[in-house]
Amino acid sequence: MDKPKVLVMGILPDWDLQPMATDFDLCLLYEAADEAAFLAEHAPEIRAIVTKGEIGASAALMDRLPRLEIVACYGVGVDAIDRPYCAARGLPVTNTPDVLTEDVADLALGLLLAAARRIPAADAWVRDGSWVAQGSMPLTSRVWGKRLGIVGLGRIGRAVAQRAEGFGMAIAYSGRTPQDDVPYGFHATPASLAANVDILVCCAMGGPTTQGLIDRAALEALPAGAIFVNVSRGSVVDEPALLEALRSRRIAAAGLDVFWNEPAIDPEFATFPHVVLAPHAASGTEETRRAMGLLMRDNLAAHFAGRPLPTEIRP
């Protein structure tokens, strides 16, 4: 019996590809010299798509795959997958939630500390001889005891809040509705939240419903000297307004893991000494990536065995 053909959209580690190759006929789109010709050859037999959050799956692509049965995402974000198209066609979509929550929250706190305490600049101060030539580096900003606002109190937002409690921070959040099982203050909008915090961390889900959620009004509501961290999606923030706030130093420091146009981000970000940049790597530990791959493979295996999908996203 022929193995099901699976279209793999982006690079995956060998620890995922090797076991997948045992059960599936893998069509590695990212290795194709001519994508159009590659799809023309393989599209009629493709039964599953394996993709990543930043790559997604368009309606135009899926429309070329008459035998497509499932879209499995290696990652939690599915905003680049055309889910209305999938729903209309009855295609299940799966992702890899929970297994990356703690690592993303870790990096959110890491970016916050790196930005507030200027850790990259401190490292450079030692390495380039400034400590000898100039003495102590300029003072930085503390983190403990500050007022923290979290935009999006989902799995990751809650994990960030849990860590922030250890820093003695006063925590508040914004979201669609108040959550009864948390002791934190609720604000109906990011702008209302921003006006009442020293640090704003974005953990909201991506997608059309949150595009531009942290808008100019929210960024302008931040008190002077605020710190901003984003481990969500670049689309959640009005990026021109963010650049303006960084340029004017309304935002005194920032830690950014995500951007509007990845990986070719706006080059102005690299000119700000008070901004710490990361390459959308919040879940980028070996432990988490192995767990993500296993969950993605479990979803594929369950589908082709006719079992319930472990992490199907409901429309």
ZAGUKE-538926 format. One record per atom (N, C-alpha, C): residue in one letter; x, z, y. Coordinates in steps of 0.05 Angstrom, whole numbers, plus 5000, padded with zeros to 4 digits. Layout:
N
R   res      u      w      v
R     A      X      Z      Y
...
//
This chain:
315
R   res      u      w      v
R     M   5017   5000   4976
R     M   5000   5000   5000
R     M   5018   5000   5025
R     D   5011   4983   5044
R     D   5027   4981   5068
R     D   5024   5006   5085
R     K   5046   5014   5097
R     K   5046   5037   5115
R     K   5033   5030   5142
R     P   5017   5048   5154
R     P   5005   5041   5180
R     P   5026   5035   5201
R     K   5021   5015   5217
R     K   5040   5008   5239
R     K   5034   5026   5263
R     V   5055   5037   5274
R     V   5054   5055   5296
R     V   5071   5044   5319
R     L   5059   5041   5342
R     L   5074   5031   5366
R     L   5086   5055   5380
R     V   5112   5057   5381
R     V   5126   5079   5395
R     V   5134   5069   5422
R     M   5123   5082   5443
R     M   5126   5072   5470
R     M   5153   5080   5483
R     G   5162   5104   5477
R     G   5186   5115   5490
R     G   5205   5127   5470
R     I   5229   5132   5479
R     I   5250   5142   5461
R     I   5243   5170   5450
R     L   5246   5173   5424
R     L   5242   5199   5411
R     L   5267   5206   5396
R     P   5271   5232   5392
R     P   5295   5241   5377
R     P   5294   5232   5348
R     D   5317   5230   5336
R     D   5319   5222   5308
R     D   5304   5242   5290
R     W   5303   5268   5298
R     W   5290   5287   5281
R     W   5259   5282   5279
R     D   5249   5265   5298
R     D   5221   5257   5296
R     D   5219   5229   5283
R     L   5237   5211   5291
R     L   5235   5183   5281
R     L   5240   5182   5251
R     Q   5259   5197   5241
R     Q   5265   5195   5212
R     Q   5242   5203   5194
R     P   5229   5226   5199
R     P   5207   5233   5182
R     P   5183   5214   5186
R     M   5179   5204   5211
R     M   5157   5186   5216
R     M   5161   5160   5201
R     A   5186   5151   5199
R     A   5192   5126   5186
R     A   5185   5127   5156
R     T   5184   5151   5145
R     T   5176   5153   5117
R     T   5147   5146   5112
R     D   5131   5153   5132
R     D   5102   5150   5129
R     D   5090   5126   5144
R     F   5105   5116   5163
R     F   5094   5095   5181
R     F   5114   5072   5184
R     D   5104   5049   5191
R     D   5120   5026   5199
R     D   5122   5028   5229
R     L   5146   5037   5239
R     L   5149   5042   5267
R     L   5157   5017   5282
R     C   5143   5011   5304
R     C   5148   4989   5322
R     C   5158   5001   5348
R     L   5184   5000   5352
R     L   5197   5014   5375
R     L   5196   4995   5399
R     L   5176   4998   5416
R     L   5173   4981   5439
R     L   5196   4983   5458
R     Y   5207   5007   5461
R     Y   5229   5011   5480
R     Y   5255   4997   5472
R     E   5257   4988   5447
R     E   5280   4973   5439
R     E   5277   4943   5441
R     A   5252   4934   5448
R     A   5246   4905   5448
R     A   5260   4892   5472
R     A   5274   4870   5467
R     A   5286   4855   5488
R     A   5265   4840   5504
R     D   5244   4832   5491
R     D   5221   4818   5504
R     D   5196   4832   5495
R     E   5185   4849   5513
R     E   5162   4865   5505
R     E   5137   4848   5499
R     A   5134   4827   5515
R     A   5110   4810   5510
R     A   5111   4797   5483
R     A   5134   4786   5476
R     A   5137   4774   5450
R     A   5135   4794   5427
R     F   5146   4818   5432
R     F   5144   4839   5412
R     F   5115   4847   5406
R     L   5100   4850   5428
R     L   5072   4857   5425
R     L   5056   4835   5412
R     A   5062   4810   5420
R     A   5048   4787   5408
R     A   5051   4787   5378
R     E   5075   4795   5369
R     E   5081   4795   5340
R     E   5067   4818   5325
R     H   5067   4842   5338
R     H   5059   4866   5323
R     H   5031   4876   5330
R     A   5020   4868   5354
R     A   4995   4879   5363
R     A   4972   4878   5343
R     P   4968   4856   5328
R     P   4945   4855   5311
R     P   4944   4876   5289
R     E   4967   4888   5283
R     E   4968   4907   5260
R     E   4973   4936   5270
R     I   4976   4940   5296
R     I   4981   4967   5306
R     I   4957   4985   5302
R     R   4961   5008   5289
R     R   4938   5027   5285
R     R   4941   5053   5300
R     A   4964   5058   5312
R     A   4968   5083   5327
R     A   4988   5077   5349
R     I   4985   5092   5371
R     I   5005   5092   5393
R     I   5016   5120   5394
R     V   5043   5121   5396
R     V   5057   5146   5402
R     V   5069   5142   5430
R     T   5062   5159   5449
R     T   5072   5155   5476
R     T   5081   5182   5487
R     K   5089   5181   5512
R     K   5097   5205   5527
R     K   5080   5207   5552
R     G   5080   5232   5563
R     G   5063   5237   5586
R     G   5069   5218   5609
R     E   5095   5213   5614
R     E   5102   5197   5637
R     E   5098   5167   5632
R     I   5095   5159   5607
R     I   5091   5131   5600
R     I   5062   5124   5597
R     G   5047   5141   5582
R     G   5019   5137   5578
R     G   5012   5113   5562
R     A   4987   5103   5565
R     A   4977   5079   5552
R     A   4955   5068   5569
R     S   4959   5043   5578
R     S   4939   5031   5595
R     S   4917   5017   5579
R     A   4895   5012   5593
R     A   4873   4998   5580
R     A   4882   4970   5573
R     A   4898   4957   5590
R     A   4908   4930   5585
R     A   4924   4929   5559
R     L   4941   4949   5555
R     L   4956   4950   5530
R     L   4938   4954   5506
R     M   4921   4975   5508
R     M   4904   4981   5485
R     M   4884   4959   5478
R     D   4877   4944   5498
R     D   4858   4922   5493
R     D   4871   4900   5476
R     R   4897   4900   5475
R     R   4911   4880   5458
R     R   4915   4889   5429
R     L   4905   4914   5423
R     L   4909   4925   5397
R     L   4882   4929   5383
R     P   4873   4908   5369
R     P   4846   4909   5357
R     P   4842   4930   5336
R     R   4864   4938   5322
R     R   4861   4957   5300
R     R   4869   4986   5309
R     L   4873   4990   5334
R     L   4882   5016   5344
R     L   4862   5038   5337
R     E   4872   5061   5327
R     E   4854   5082   5318
R     E   4859   5109   5333
R     I   4883   5113   5344
R     I   4890   5139   5355
R     I   4913   5135   5375
R     V   4914   5152   5396
R     V   4936   5154   5415
R     V   4947   5182   5414
R     A   4971   5185   5405
R     A   4984   5211   5403
R     A   5006   5214   5425
R     C   5003   5235   5441
R     C   5021   5239   5464
R     C   5042   5260   5457
R     Y   5067   5254   5461
R     Y   5089   5273   5458
R     Y   5092   5286   5485
R     G   5077   5308   5490
R     G   5076   5321   5515
R     G   5048   5331   5520
R     V   5045   5348   5540
R     V   5018   5359   5546
R     V   5003   5342   5566
R     G   5017   5329   5584
R     G   5003   5313   5605
R     G   4994   5286   5594
R     V   4969   5280   5598
R     V   4958   5255   5589
R     V   4945   5239   5611
R     D   4953   5245   5636
R     D   4941   5231   5659
R     D   4948   5201   5660
R     A   4969   5193   5647
R     A   4976   5164   5647
R     A   4963   5149   5624
R     I   4948   5163   5607
R     I   4933   5150   5586
R     I   4905   5144   5597
R     D   4895   5120   5594
R     D   4868   5113   5603
R     D   4847   5126   5585
R     R   4841   5151   5590
R     R   4823   5165   5573
R     R   4794   5155   5574
R     P   4784   5146   5597
R     P   4757   5134   5597
R     P   4756   5110   5578
R     Y   4777   5093   5578
R     Y   4778   5071   5559
R     Y   4777   5081   5530
R     C   4794   5101   5525
R     C   4795   5112   5497
R     C   4767   5123   5489
R     A   4754   5137   5508
R     A   4728   5149   5501
R     A   4708   5127   5495
R     A   4708   5106   5512
R     A   4689   5084   5508
R     A   4694   5070   5481
R     R   4719   5069   5472
R     R   4725   5055   5448
R     R   4725   5074   5424
R     G   4722   5100   5429
R     G   4722   5119   5407
R     G   4749   5126   5396
R     L   4770   5124   5413
R     L   4797   5129   5404
R     L   4804   5158   5410
R     P   4810   5174   5390
R     P   4819   5201   5396
R     P   4846   5201   5410
R     V   4850   5221   5428
R     V   4875   5225   5442
R     V   4884   5253   5436
R     T   4910   5256   5428
R     T   4921   5282   5422
R     T   4945   5287   5440
R     N   4951   5313   5445
R     N   4975   5320   5460
R     N   4988   5344   5446
R     T   5008   5356   5460
R     T   5023   5378   5447
R     T   5022   5403   5465
R     P   4999   5415   5468
R     P   4997   5439   5486
R     P   5009   5464   5473
R     D   5010   5485   5488
R     D   5019   5512   5479
R     D   5049   5513   5472
R     V   5059   5494   5456
R     V   5087   5496   5447
R     V   5107   5494   5470
R     L   5099   5483   5492
R     L   5118   5480   5514
R     L   5112   5499   5537
R     T   5091   5515   5535
R     T   5082   5532   5557
R     T   5105   5551   5567
R     E   5117   5565   5548
R     E   5137   5585   5556
R     E   5161   5574   5569
R     D   5170   5551   5559
R     D   5194   5538   5570
R     D   5188   5528   5599
R     V   5165   5517   5603
R     V   5158   5507   5630
R     V   5156   5531   5649
R     A   5145   5553   5640
R     A   5143   5576   5657
R     A   5171   5587   5663
R     D   5189   5587   5643
R     D   5217   5595   5647
R     D   5229   5579   5669
R     L   5226   5552   5668
R     L   5239   5536   5688
R     L   5227   5540   5716
R     A   5201   5545   5717
R     A   5188   5551   5743
R     A   5202   5574   5756
R     L   5206   5596   5740
R     L   5220   5619   5751
R     L   5249   5613   5757
R     G   5261   5597   5740
R     G   5289   5589   5745
R     G   5292   5573   5770
R     L   5274   5554   5775
R     L   5275   5539   5800
R     L   5270   5556   5824
R     L   5251   5575   5821
R     L   5246   5594   5843
R     L   5270   5610   5850
R     L   5283   5621   5830
R     L   5307   5638   5835
R     L   5330   5620   5846
R     A   5333   5596   5835
R     A   5354   5579   5844
R     A   5351   5570   5873
R     A   5325   5565   5881
R     A   5320   5557   5908
R     A   5322   5580   5928
R     A   5310   5603   5920
R     A   5310   5626   5939
R     A   5338   5638   5942
R     R   5353   5640   5920
R     R   5379   5652   5921
R     R   5401   5631   5925
R     R   5394   5606   5927
R     R   5412   5584   5932
R     R   5435   5584   5911
R     I   5427   5585   5886
R     I   5446   5587   5864
R     I   5464   5562   5863
R     P   5453   5538   5865
R     P   5471   5514   5865
R     P   5492   5515   5887
R     A   5483   5524   5911
R     A   5502   5526   5934
R     A   5522   5548   5929
R     A   5514   5570   5916
R     A   5533   5591   5910
R     A   5554   5582   5890
R     D   5545   5566   5870
R     D   5564   5555   5851
R     D   5585   5538   5865
R     A   5575   5520   5883
R     A   5593   5503   5898
R     A   5611   5519   5916
R     W   5601   5541   5928
R     W   5617   5557   5946
R     W   5642   5568   5932
R     V   5639   5575   5907
R     V   5661   5585   5891
R     V   5680   5562   5883
R     R   5668   5540   5873
R     R   5684   5518   5862
R     R   5700   5504   5883
R     D   5689   5500   5907
R     D   5703   5483   5927
R     D   5722   5499   5945
R     G   5725   5525   5939
R     G   5743   5541   5955
R     G   5732   5554   5980
R     S   5706   5550   5985
R     S   5694   5561   6010
R     S   5695   5592   6010
R     W   5693   5604   5986
R     W   5695   5633   5985
R     W   5721   5643   5996
R     V   5743   5629   5989
R     V   5769   5637   6000
R     V   5772   5630   6029
R     A   5763   5605   6036
R     A   5767   5596   6063
R     A   5748   5608   6083
R     Q   5723   5614   6075
R     Q   5703   5623   6094
R     Q   5692   5650   6089
R     G   5699   5662   6066
R     G   5688   5688   6059
R     G   5660   5686   6047
R     S   5644   5706   6050
R     S   5618   5707   6038
R     S   5600   5684   6048
R     M   5583   5673   6030
R     M   5565   5652   6038
R     M   5542   5664   6053
R     P   5526   5647   6068
R     P   5503   5657   6083
R     P   5483   5671   6065
R     L   5469   5690   6077
R     L   5449   5706   6062
R     L   5426   5688   6053
R     T   5413   5697   6031
R     T   5392   5682   6019
R     T   5366   5698   6021
R     S   5346   5690   6006
R     S   5320   5704   6006
R     S   5314   5717   5980
R     R   5304   5742   5980
R     R   5296   5755   5956
R     R   5271   5743   5944
R     V   5267   5749   5918
R     V   5243   5740   5904
R     V   5225   5764   5897
R     W   5237   5785   5887
R     W   5221   5808   5878
R     W   5204   5819   5901
R     G   5179   5827   5894
R     G   5162   5839   5914
R     G   5147   5819   5932
R     K   5153   5793   5930
R     K   5140   5774   5948
R     K   5112   5768   5938
R     R   5096   5755   5956
R     R   5069   5747   5949
R     R   5071   5719   5936
R     L   5061   5717   5912
R     L   5063   5692   5897
R     L   5035   5679   5894
R     G   5033   5654   5900
R     G   5008   5639   5896
R     G   5013   5618   5875
R     I   4994   5616   5855
R     I   4996   5597   5833
R     I   4972   5578   5835
R     V   4978   5552   5838
R     V   4957   5532   5839
R     V   4954   5522   5810
R     G   4931   5530   5798
R     G   4926   5523   5770
R     G   4933   5545   5751
R     L   4914   5563   5744
R     L   4920   5585   5727
R     L   4911   5579   5698
R     G   4923   5558   5688
R     G   4919   5551   5660
R     G   4940   5565   5643
R     R   4947   5553   5620
R     R   4966   5565   5602
R     R   4993   5570   5616
R     I   5003   5549   5630
R     I   5029   5552   5643
R     I   5027   5571   5667
R     G   5006   5568   5683
R     G   5002   5585   5706
R     G   5002   5615   5698
R     R   4988   5621   5676
R     R   4987   5648   5666
R     R   5014   5658   5657
R     A   5029   5640   5644
R     A   5056   5648   5635
R     A   5074   5653   5659
R     V   5071   5638   5680
R     V   5087   5643   5705
R     V   5079   5670   5716
R     A   5053   5675   5717
R     A   5043   5701   5728
R     A   5054   5724   5712
R     Q   5055   5722   5686
R     Q   5065   5743   5669
R     Q   5094   5749   5676
R     R   5110   5728   5680
R     R   5138   5732   5688
R     R   5140   5744   5716
R     A   5123   5735   5734
R     A   5124   5745   5761
R     A   5117   5774   5763
R     E   5100   5784   5745
R     E   5094   5813   5745
R     E   5119   5829   5741
R     G   5138   5819   5726
R     G   5163   5833   5722
R     G   5180   5835   5747
R     F   5174   5817   5766
R     F   5188   5818   5792
R     F   5173   5834   5813
R     G   5152   5848   5804
R     G   5136   5864   5823
R     G   5122   5847   5844
R     M   5114   5823   5838
R     M   5102   5805   5857
R     M   5072   5809   5859
R     A   5061   5806   5882
R     A   5032   5806   5886
R     A   5022   5778   5881
R     I   5005   5775   5861
R     I   4998   5748   5851
R     I   4969   5741   5859
R     A   4966   5716   5867
R     A   4940   5705   5873
R     A   4940   5676   5862
R     Y   4916   5664   5860
R     Y   4915   5637   5849
R     Y   4892   5622   5860
R     S   4893   5595   5857
R     S   4870   5578   5864
R     S   4864   5561   5840
R     G   4839   5553   5838
R     G   4830   5537   5816
R     G   4801   5529   5820
R     R   4790   5515   5800
R     R   4762   5506   5803
R     R   4743   5529   5804
R     T   4747   5550   5788
R     T   4730   5573   5787
R     T   4746   5599   5783
R     P   4736   5622   5792
R     P   4750   5647   5786
R     P   4751   5653   5756
R     Q   4771   5667   5747
R     Q   4774   5674   5719
R     Q   4771   5705   5717
R     D   4751   5713   5702
R     D   4744   5741   5701
R     D   4764   5759   5687
R     D   4782   5747   5671
R     D   4799   5764   5654
R     D   4827   5768   5666
R     V   4830   5763   5692
R     V   4856   5767   5705
R     V   4852   5785   5729
R     P   4873   5801   5736
R     P   4870   5819   5759
R     P   4879   5807   5786
R     Y   4884   5781   5786
R     Y   4896   5768   5809
R     Y   4874   5759   5829
R     G   4882   5758   5854
R     G   4863   5748   5875
R     G   4858   5718   5872
R     F   4833   5710   5877
R     F   4825   5682   5875
R     F   4820   5670   5902
R     H   4829   5645   5905
R     H   4824   5629   5929
R     H   4812   5602   5920
R     A   4791   5593   5933
R     A   4777   5569   5925
R     A   4793   5544   5929
R     T   4812   5544   5948
R     T   4827   5520   5954
R     T   4857   5527   5956
R     P   4874   5508   5951
R     P   4903   5512   5955
R     P   4910   5520   5984
R     A   4895   5509   6003
R     A   4900   5515   6031
R     A   4895   5545   6037
R     S   4873   5555   6026
R     S   4867   5584   6030
R     S   4888   5601   6017
R     L   4897   5593   5993
R     L   4918   5607   5978
R     L   4944   5607   5994
R     A   4951   5583   6003
R     A   4977   5579   6016
R     A   4980   5597   6041
R     A   4959   5601   6055
R     A   4960   5617   6079
R     A   4965   5647   6074
R     N   4963   5655   6049
R     N   4966   5683   6042
R     N   4988   5690   6023
R     V   5008   5672   6020
R     V   5030   5677   6002
R     V   5057   5670   6015
R     D   5078   5680   6002
R     D   5105   5673   6011
R     D   5117   5651   5993
R     I   5106   5649   5969
R     I   5116   5630   5949
R     I   5093   5616   5937
R     L   5093   5589   5935
R     L   5072   5574   5923
R     L   5083   5559   5899
R     V   5071   5563   5876
R     V   5080   5549   5851
R     V   5057   5532   5841
R     C   5063   5507   5837
R     C   5042   5488   5827
R     C   5044   5485   5797
R     C   5023   5493   5783
R     C   5021   5490   5754
R     C   4996   5475   5746
R     A   4984   5461   5764
R     A   4958   5447   5758
R     A   4963   5424   5740
R     M   4943   5417   5725
R     M   4944   5393   5708
R     M   4945   5368   5725
R     G   4957   5347   5714
R     G   4957   5321   5729
R     G   4932   5305   5724
R     G   4932   5281   5735
R     G   4909   5264   5731
R     G   4894   5258   5757
R     P   4874   5240   5756
R     P   4859   5232   5780
R     P   4845   5256   5793
R     T   4836   5275   5778
R     T   4820   5297   5790
R     T   4837   5316   5807
R     T   4864   5316   5803
R     T   4881   5333   5819
R     T   4900   5318   5837
R     Q   4897   5292   5839
R     Q   4916   5277   5856
R     Q   4913   5286   5885
R     G   4936   5293   5896
R     G   4936   5303   5924
R     G   4923   5330   5928
R     L   4920   5346   5907
R     L   4907   5372   5909
R     L   4920   5390   5929
R     I   4947   5391   5928
R     I   4962   5405   5949
R     I   4967   5385   5971
R     D   4949   5385   5990
R     D   4949   5365   6011
R     D   4963   5375   6036
R     R   4962   5359   6057
R     R   4975   5367   6082
R     R   4965   5393   6093
R     A   4939   5398   6090
R     A   4927   5423   6100
R     A   4939   5447   6086
R     A   4943   5444   6060
R     A   4955   5466   6044
R     A   4984   5471   6052
R     L   4999   5450   6055
R     L   5027   5453   6062
R     L   5030   5463   6091
R     E   5013   5455   6109
R     E   5014   5466   6136
R     E   5004   5494   6138
R     A   4988   5503   6118
R     A   4979   5531   6118
R     A   5000   5551   6109
R     L   5021   5541   6096
R     L   5042   5559   6087
R     L   5056   5572   6111
R     P   5061   5598   6109
R     P   5076   5611   6131
R     P   5104   5600   6133
R     A   5115   5601   6157
R     A   5143   5592   6160
R     A   5161   5608   6142
R     G   5180   5594   6129
R     G   5198   5607   6111
R     G   5188   5609   6082
R     A   5166   5595   6076
R     A   5155   5596   6049
R     A   5173   5580   6030
R     I   5169   5586   6004
R     I   5183   5573   5982
R     I   5163   5558   5965
R     F   5169   5534   5957
R     F   5150   5518   5941
R     F   5164   5509   5915
R     V   5149   5511   5893
R     V   5159   5503   5867
R     V   5138   5486   5854
R     N   5146   5463   5842
R     N   5127   5446   5828
R     N   5138   5439   5800
R     V   5123   5449   5780
R     V   5129   5441   5752
R     V   5104   5428   5740
R     S   5088   5417   5756
R     S   5063   5404   5748
R     S   5066   5374   5745
R     R   5057   5359   5764
R     R   5061   5330   5766
R     R   5066   5324   5795
R     G   5082   5303   5801
R     G   5086   5295   5828
R     G   5060   5286   5842
R     S   5041   5276   5826
R     S   5016   5266   5837
R     S   4999   5288   5849
R     V   5003   5313   5841
R     V   4987   5335   5850
R     V   4992   5342   5880
R     V   5015   5333   5890
R     V   5023   5340   5917
R     V   5023   5315   5935
R     D   5014   5318   5960
R     D   5017   5297   5980
R     D   5046   5295   5987
R     E   5061   5276   5974
R     E   5090   5276   5977
R     E   5100   5270   6005
R     P   5088   5252   6020
R     P   5097   5249   6048
R     P   5094   5275   6064
R     A   5072   5290   6059
R     A   5069   5315   6073
R     A   5089   5336   6064
R     L   5096   5335   6038
R     L   5117   5353   6028
R     L   5144   5347   6040
R     L   5150   5321   6042
R     L   5176   5314   6054
R     L   5177   5323   6083
R     E   5155   5320   6097
R     E   5153   5328   6125
R     E   5158   5359   6127
R     A   5145   5374   6109
R     A   5148   5403   6110
R     A   5176   5411   6104
R     L   5190   5397   6086
R     L   5218   5403   6080
R     L   5236   5395   6103
R     R   5229   5373   6115
R     R   5245   5362   6137
R     R   5245   5382   6161
R     S   5221   5393   6166
R     S   5218   5410   6189
R     S   5226   5439   6183
R     R   5232   5445   6158
R     R   5239   5471   6148
R     R   5215   5491   6149
R     R   5191   5481   6151
R     R   5168   5498   6146
R     R   5170   5510   6118
R     I   5178   5493   6099
R     I   5185   5503   6073
R     I   5215   5508   6073
R     A   5222   5534   6070
R     A   5250   5542   6073
R     A   5267   5535   6049
R     A   5254   5534   6025
R     A   5268   5527   6001
R     A   5248   5516   5981
R     A   5257   5499   5963
R     A   5239   5488   5943
R     A   5254   5483   5917
R     G   5239   5485   5895
R     G   5249   5477   5869
R     G   5230   5457   5857
R     L   5239   5433   5852
R     L   5221   5411   5844
R     L   5231   5398   5818
R     D   5213   5398   5798
R     D   5218   5385   5773
R     D   5204   5359   5770
R     V   5185   5354   5787
R     V   5168   5330   5785
R     V   5165   5316   5812
R     F   5160   5290   5811
R     F   5159   5274   5835
R     F   5139   5251   5832
R     W   5132   5239   5854
R     W   5112   5218   5854
R     W   5122   5193   5839
R     N   5147   5186   5843
R     N   5157   5161   5832
R     N   5182   5167   5815
R     E   5177   5175   5790
R     E   5199   5182   5773
R     E   5207   5159   5755
R     P   5234   5155   5750
R     P   5256   5172   5760
R     P   5267   5163   5787
R     A   5257   5141   5797
R     A   5268   5130   5823
R     A   5254   5145   5846
R     I   5261   5170   5849
R     I   5247   5187   5869
R     I   5256   5179   5898
R     D   5240   5188   5917
R     D   5247   5184   5945
R     D   5275   5195   5950
R     P   5294   5179   5959
R     P   5322   5189   5963
R     P   5324   5211   5983
R     E   5304   5215   6000
R     E   5306   5236   6020
R     E   5308   5264   6007
R     F   5296   5267   5983
R     F   5297   5293   5970
R     F   5326   5302   5966
R     A   5343   5283   5960
R     A   5371   5290   5954
R     A   5387   5297   5979
R     T   5375   5294   6002
R     T   5389   5301   6027
R     T   5384   5329   6036
R     F   5366   5343   6023
R     F   5359   5370   6032
R     F   5376   5391   6017
R     P   5392   5406   6031
R     P   5409   5426   6018
R     P   5392   5450   6009
R     H   5368   5453   6019
R     H   5352   5476   6012
R     H   5332   5470   5989
R     V   5336   5447   5975
R     V   5319   5439   5954
R     V   5335   5437   5928
R     V   5325   5449   5906
R     V   5337   5446   5880
R     V   5321   5426   5864
R     L   5334   5406   5853
R     L   5321   5384   5839
R     L   5326   5386   5809
R     A   5305   5379   5793
R     A   5308   5377   5764
R     A   5294   5351   5755
R     P   5303   5339   5734
R     P   5293   5312   5725
R     P   5270   5314   5706
R     H   5248   5326   5715
R     H   5224   5329   5698
R     H   5232   5340   5670
R     A   5245   5362   5670
R     A   5257   5373   5646
R     A   5248   5401   5639
R     A   5224   5409   5649
R     A   5215   5436   5645
R     A   5212   5443   5615
R     S   5204   5424   5599
R     S   5201   5429   5570
R     S   5226   5421   5554
R     G   5247   5416   5568
R     G   5271   5404   5556
R     G   5290   5423   5542
R     T   5279   5438   5523
R     T   5297   5453   5505
R     T   5294   5442   5477
R     E   5315   5444   5461
R     E   5314   5433   5434
R     E   5291   5446   5418
R     E   5288   5472   5421
R     E   5267   5486   5406
R     E   5240   5475   5412
R     T   5234   5471   5438
R     T   5207   5462   5446
R     T   5204   5432   5438
R     R   5224   5416   5442
R     R   5221   5388   5436
R     R   5217   5384   5406
R     R   5230   5400   5389
R     R   5225   5399   5361
R     R   5196   5407   5354
R     A   5186   5427   5367
R     A   5158   5436   5363
R     A   5138   5415   5373
R     M   5144   5403   5395
R     M   5127   5382   5405
R     M   5125   5358   5386
R     G   5149   5350   5376
R     G   5150   5328   5357
R     G   5134   5334   5331
R     L   5137   5358   5321
R     L   5124   5366   5297
R     L   5093   5365   5301
R     L   5084   5376   5324
R     L   5055   5376   5329
R     L   5045   5347   5332
R     M   5060   5330   5346
R     M   5052   5302   5348
R     M   5050   5289   5320
R     R   5069   5294   5303
R     R   5069   5283   5276
R     R   5046   5294   5260
R     D   5040   5320   5264
R     D   5018   5332   5250
R     D   4991   5319   5257
R     N   4988   5312   5282
R     N   4964   5298   5291
R     N   4962   5270   5278
R     L   4984   5256   5276
R     L   4983   5229   5263
R     L   4977   5232   5234
R     A   4990   5251   5221
R     A   4985   5255   5192
R     A   4957   5263   5186
R     A   4945   5281   5203
R     A   4918   5289   5199
R     A   4899   5265   5203
R     H   4904   5249   5222
R     H   4886   5226   5227
R     H   4885   5207   5203
R     F   4909   5200   5193
R     F   4909   5181   5171
R     F   4902   5193   5144
R     A   4901   5220   5143
R     A   4891   5233   5119
R     A   4861   5240   5121
R     G   4849   5234   5144
R     G   4821   5239   5147
R     G   4815   5268   5152
R     R   4835   5284   5162
R     R   4831   5312   5168
R     R   4825   5316   5198
R     P   4814   5339   5206
R     P   4811   5345   5234
R     P   4838   5345   5249
R     L   4838   5335   5273
R     L   4862   5333   5288
R     L   4869   5361   5301
R     P   4894   5370   5298
R     P   4901   5396   5308
R     P   4896   5400   5338
R     T   4903   5380   5354
R     T   4901   5383   5383
R     T   4889   5359   5396
R     E   4865   5351   5387
R     E   4851   5329   5400
R     E   4841   5338   5427
R     I   4844   5321   5447
R     I   4833   5326   5474
R     I   4805   5315   5475
R     R   4786   5332   5480
R     R   4758   5323   5481
R     R   4752   5310   5508
R     P   4736   5289   5507
R     P   4729   5275   5533
R     P   4716   5294   5553
//
